Structure formats: structure tokens, C-alpha cells
Amino acid sequence: MASKGKIGIIGSGLIGRGWAMLFAASGYEVCLYDILPEQVSGALDNIKMRLQDLQKAGLLRGSLTADEQFGLISGCSDFNAACQGALHVQECVPEDLELKKKIFSQLDAVADDNMVLSSSTSCILPSKIFSGLKHVKQCIVAHPVNPPYYVPLVELIPHPETEQSIMDRTRALMKEIGQSPVSLKKEVDGFALNRIQYAIIAESWRLIQDGVMSPEDVDTVMSAGLGRRYAFMGPLEVMHLNAEGMKSYIERYGETMQRVLSTFGPIPDFSGPALEQVDTAMTSRTPSTPEALTERRRWRDARLTGLARLQSDMDSSE
């Protein structure tokens, strides 16, 4: 089967496996690298099982069968072989700056002038990873949301020296494989998703810490309230639709927002009695054991897939 080109994946953990499945679903040949052969073989076994399960459930992405997609994925423990001839290399190693710098130093040594060198980092600034590399203009962060197979957002963050053509090319590739890319015009600590997410987490924590609400009810505010709206539109469009347009919303609620925001407390330290309360509430629903967490993640992924299907059906009917 002819592929669209080769993609190198560095790191065979959950994110690396997710990327491999996404690229294979769109017809790309994928080489999945990890330092130990047994880690690679374990990842391939897991990918094969997941693809078959998705096909049985009618949830497999792309037009190829599970066997055809798996046939496009190979594994290796030879770094140079994983990258040789790749159009795009996606790094997926743990969030350790020195480790990522080491990986990109190796990539810099084997890259040609056409290869996109991309990191999956969720929080490390591109300038800390890529600065000083010979191919820095070809480097970019493409941060997926876990699990990337079910949640399509990808944040694209440039190094100050990244060429615009690399941003454009990576954005086009993400769209091609069915993801929803957003482009940051410059790097900022936490990128976009985590900056917004941390603001929500901080106020959720303060409401618990200050004795206003239980952890369970805080989660319900999102799952039964805000989250339902945010599944289809962002906070700015919600504002626009909840009045006679954005300016009308600000006229009505601008002062209220400023008043409430001024009452927000300091950044929580996420420790002490509040941590014990939140941990107790969460473990009462899902014990912190590998088996229980895996089962709850399956539950989550099934609902994310169902939501994605609903959104696709609704988009196609517009």
C-alpha cells in the first residue's frame, strides 16, 4: 500500500501511540521509536488491539481498515532509522527539559532542510528546547490534548525563529489528519489551553478551599453546565449569544465580571486540607489504582468519541 510519506514518532507512550494512530488513519507511514525494543513491541501490541476495538465499535477514523492502518505502523529502536526520510518528526518523550533538548540535538544532527521537527510538550517554551539548533527555523511545538485520538485540538507554538512556512505546513498537516489546530502568534508560558484550564482549576480549588462547595458539586458545575456549552463553542461566542452581541454582553455584565473577578483569592498552593478533600472525593468515584483508572479512561474515551460523532453529524447537516 502506497503511503503519503513517512512520519517519525519519538517516544512510544500514550501520546506517541495516539499520534501514530492518527497519522496512520490518514495513510501516512509511521515509524515509532523508543529506546528499548520491548517498549516498542508493547506499544505496537497496544495499538493493534485499540485499532481492532475501534473498528468493531464502528469508531475507527479514516477510510482504511484496522489491519491496513496497523500495516502502516512499524517500530524501531534505532533513532536514525526512525527519522531517515521523514517529512515530519513528532517528539513525545516525558516533560523533562534536558531530555527534550537531548532529543532535539540528535534530531538536529540527522534532519535535512525539509523536515519539520515538532515537540508534543504541554508546557515547555519552544525557546528553551530549540534555541541554538542548526535547524531551529524548522522547529515547532505541536501540543495535542490527551487523548489526541478523541480530542482533536492541537496547539501550534513557534520558536521566535520558526519560519512561517513551517507553521503553515504543520497546520495543514494537522487538519489533514483530522485534528483542529490553533496557532499561537508567539510563545507564552502555559500556551493557551493550560492557561485557560489553570484559571478554571484555580477558582474551582478556591471554592472548595473556602468551604463554598464540595468537590463533586464543583465538577457538576462544569459537566452539567459550562462544559455542555463549551463542547460546541468557546467562551467568547457564549458571551456573544447570551446577549444581543458582544458589546451588549459587556454593557450588561462587564461591571459584574469586574466585581466578581476582584474577589478571587490568591493562587492556591494545591496542598493541605483542600487536597485531602479533593483526593477523597475523586478516589471515592475512581480509586487511584491502574485498573480503576484505566477503566475510567475507557469510559471517558467512549464518551469523547460519541461527542465527536455527534459534532461531526451536526457539522455535516449545517
N, C-alpha and C positions, 0 to 999 in steps of 0.2 A: 504494500500500500504506500503510495507516494505521500510524503508529509509536506507541510507548508514550510518547513525549516526546523532547525534544532534549537531547543531551549535547554540551558543548563540550570539545574537546581542544586544549590549548595546547602546541604542540611536536610535530613530525612525525617524530621519531627512532624508534628501535626500541621504546621504551616507549609512546610516543604511538600508534604503529601497533598495538601489541598491545592497548591499551585500546580503540581504535576497533573492532577486530575483535571483541572481547569484547562490547561494548555492542551492536553491530550484530547479532551472533548471537542476542541476546535480543530483537531487534525495536525497538531504540532508534534514532532518527535521530541521526547523528553529524556534527558539523561539525569538521573537522580544520584547525587554524590553524597557519601558520608565517609568518615574516616575509617570506620570498621565495617568489614564485609557483612557481619551478622546484623548490623543495624540496617544496612541497605536491604538485605533479604527479608528482614522482618517488615520493613516499610512496604516492600513490594507485595508481600503476602496480604498485608492490611489493605492496600489499595485495591488489589484484585477482589477481595471479599466485599469491600464497600461498593465497588462498581457493580458487582453482581447483585448486591442487595438493592441498589438504586434502580437497576434495570427491572428487577422483579416487582418493585413497588411502582414502576412507571414514572420514576423521578430522575432518570438519567439525563444529564444535559447533553446537547449536541445531537447529531444525526447518526453517529457511529454507534455500533453495539458495544456492550461492555468488553467483550473479547477484543474487538478492534481497537478500542481505546487503550486497553491494557497492553496490546501489542505495540503501541507507540511509546511505551514507557520502559526504559531499561535502567539498570542500576550499575554503579561502579564505585570503586574506592581509589581510583586514580584521578586526582584533581585535574591534571592537564587534559586527560581524555574527556572528562565531563564538559570542559569548556571549549575544546577544539571544534571550530566551525560553528559555534553557537551564534545566533542572531542576538540573543538576549540571555543574560545570566542573572538569576534571581537568588540572592543570598538569604538564607533562612536559619542562621545559627542563633544560639541564645543571645539575650540582650547584654552583651559584655563588650564594652568599647574596644578593649585591647584585642579581643578575639576577632571582632569585625575588622579592625584595622589590619590585622594579620591576613585575613582572608582577602581583603581588597588589595593588599600589597602583592599577594600571589596572583590575583586576577589581573592586576596592572602589568605583571610580567608576561602573561600569556595572551592578553587581549590584542585584537587587531584594531584598526581605526574605525571599524564599523559596528563593533559590538557594544550593546547597551549593558552597563554594569549597574545593577539595581539591588538595593537593600530592602529587606522587609521590616527594618527596625520600626518600632512603635513610638520611640521617644528620643533616640539619639540624633542630634542635629547632623545634617549632612556635612557641615564644615568640620565637625570633629572626626568623621570617618574618612572623608575623601581628600582633604587638603594635602597638597604635596604630591599627589599621584600624577604620573605622566598622562594618564587618560582621564583626568578629572572632568574634562568637558563632556565626557560620555557617562558620567556617574549621576545617579538619581536615587531617591528613596521612593519606593512604591509600597506603601504600608497598607496591607489588607486588614480586614476585620475578621476576627476569629469567630466562627469557622468560615473561611473565604468561599467555600463551595456553596454555602447557603446565604451568606450576606455579601452582596456584590460591591459594596463601597471599597474603593482604593484611593488613598491619598497620595498624590504625587508632589514631592517636595524637592526643589532643585538645590544644588550647591550654588554659591554665588557665581561660579564659573561654568555651570552646566549650560550647554548650548540649547537654545530654544527648540531646535530641530529634534533633540533628544526628548524633551518634554512632549512635543507634538507626536513623535513616533510612539512613545510609551503610552500616551493617552489613547492613540488609535488602536494599539495592540490590546489594551485593557478592554476597550469597547468591543473589539473583535471576539474576545473570549467570553463575552457576556457580563463583564463587570461594569460598575458605574464609577468611573474615575472623576475625581475633583482635583484641580490644580491649585496649589498654593503659589503665589507670586514670589514669595521669599520664605526662607526658613524662620520658624518661630518655635520656641520651646513648647513641647507637647503636641505640636502640629494642630490640626483643627478638631478632630474627633475627641481626642483626650482632653483638650482644653474645655470643650463643652461638657464632656462626660464628667470631668472632675468637678466642675461647678455644680452639677446635679448631685454628685456623690457628697460634696461638702455640705450642701444645705440639707440633704437627707440625713446625714450624720448629726448635724446640729439639732434637727427636730427630735431625734432620738435622745441625744446627749442632754438636751434641755427639758426632757420629760414631756414633750408635746405629743408625741405619737409613738406607737410600738413599731418595731422593725417591719412586722407583717403589714401594717397599715400603710407605712411609707412605700413599700413595694407596690401595694394595691393602687396608690395614687398614680403610679406610672403605668402599671399593667392594665388597669381598668379605666384610666383617664388619659393622661398626656400621651402615653405610648400608642394608644389607638389612633389618635390624630397624627402623631409623628410617623406612623408607619407609612403614610401616604403623602405627607407634606411636611415641610420644615417649619420652625417656629416663626419665621418671618411671614410665610404665606398664611399661617394660622392667624396671626395678627391682622393681616390684610383682609381676611374673610370674616373675622369676628367683629368687624365694624364696616363702615362704608368706605373701605380702603385704608391704606396705611396711615395717611395723615389724620383721618378721622379717628383711628385707634389711638394714636398718640395724643390727640386733643382730649379724648375721653379718659385715657388711662395713664398717660405719661406721668402726671404728678403722683398717682397711686404707686406706680412702679418705682419711682424715685424714693418715695416714703418707705415702702417695704424693703427695698434694697439697702437703705440706710440702717435698717435694724439687723442686718446679717452680722453674725458674730465673727470672731477671728477664725483663721483656718484651723480645723480640728487637727489634733495630733494622732487621731485614729488609734487610741490606746485606752487603757483603764476600764472603768465600769461599762462605758458605752460599747467598747469592743466585746466584752464578755456578753452583753445583752444581745448584740447583733449576731455574734457567733452562735449563741444558744438558739436563737430564732432560726438561723439558717440551717444548722445541723439537725434541728428537730424535723425539718422538712426533708433535707438531704444529708445524711451522715457523711462526714469527711473521710470516707473510705474510697479506694479506687473503684470498687464495684458500684457503689451507690452513685458516685459522681459520673461514672461512665453511663449508667442507665439514665440519669437525669439529662446528660448531654444528648443522648439519643432522643429523649422526649423533646428537648429544645430544638434539635435539628429537624425533627419531623414537623414541628410547628412552623419553623422558619421556611421549610420547603413548601408547606401548604400556603403560607402567606405569599411566598414568591410566585406560586402558581396562580393565586387569586389576583395578584397585581398584574401578572402577565395577561391573564384573561381580561381584566378590566382595561388594560392599556390597548389591547388589540381591538376592543369594542368601541374605542373612542373615535 
